[in-house]
Amino acid sequence: MAELAGVKIKNEQASLTKSPQRAAKSEDMSLAGMTVVVTLASFMGLWGLACLVSGLVHSDGLLALGTSWLTAVFGF
């Protein structure tokens, strides 16, 4: 400790706060990720709806569609 007698040591502690640049970058990345997820979920929902409508059109009605679906899923 004798050799450090004349040296000022800056006490720096890691802070949990982010700099404004890092916070903005983090928020932008989060927004971009959410946009991708919501867009893909919307496409999948629309595809499912289109498949349901197509099945209704090609079957003899809602009851026949339900029976065919149950047969396809459970194999009866």
C-alpha positions in Angstrom: 0.0 0.0 0.0 3.0 2.3 0.5 3.5 2.6 -3.3 -0.1 3.7 -3.9 0.0 6.5 -1.3 0.1 9.3 -3.9 -2.3 7.7 -6.5 -6.0 8.5 -6.5 -8.0 5.5 -7.3 -11.4 6.0 -9.0 -14.0 3.7 -7.4 -16.1 2.5 -10.3 -18.9 0.1 -9.7 -20.9 -1.7 -12.4 -24.2 0.0 -12.7 -27.4 -1.7 -13.6 -28.6 1.2 -15.7 -28.1 1.2 -19.4 -26.7 4.1 -21.4 -29.3 5.9 -23.5 -27.7 4.4 -26.7 -27.8 0.8 -25.4 -31.3 1.3 -24.1 -32.5 2.6 -27.5 -30.8 -0.2 -29.4 -32.3 -2.8 -27.0 -35.8 -1.3 -27.5 -35.3 -1.3 -31.3 -34.3 -4.9 -31.3 -37.2 -5.9 -29.1 -39.6 -4.0 -31.3 -38.2 -5.7 -34.4 -38.4 -9.1 -32.8 -42.0 -8.5 -31.8 -42.9 -7.3 -35.3 -41.5 -10.5 -36.8 -43.3 -12.7 -34.3 -46.7 -11.0 -34.7 -46.4 -10.9 -38.5 -45.6 -14.7 -38.7 -48.4 -15.5 -36.2 -50.8 -13.5 -38.4 -49.8 -15.4 -41.5 -50.2 -18.7 -39.7 -53.7 -17.7 -38.5 -54.8 -16.6 -41.9 -53.4 -19.8 -43.4 -55.4 -21.8 -40.9 -58.6 -19.9 -41.6 -58.1 -20.4 -45.4 -57.6 -24.1 -44.8 -60.8 -24.3 -42.7 -62.8 -22.4 -45.3 -61.4 -24.7 -48.0 -62.4 -27.8 -46.0 -65.9 -26.4 -45.6 -66.2 -25.7 -49.3 -65.0 -29.2 -50.3 -67.0 -31.1 -47.8 -70.7 -31.6 -47.6 -71.1 -29.3 -44.7 -69.9 -28.6 -41.2 -70.9 -32.0 -39.8 -69.1 -33.8 -42.6 -66.1 -31.6 -42.1 -66.0 -32.4 -38.4 -66.4 -36.1 -39.0 -63.6 -36.1 -41.6 -61.3 -34.1 -39.2 -62.0 -36.5 -36.3 -61.3 -39.5 -38.6 -58.0 -37.9 -39.8 -56.9 -37.1 -36.3 -57.9 -40.2 -34.4 -57.9 -42.7 -37.3 -61.4 -44.2 -36.7 
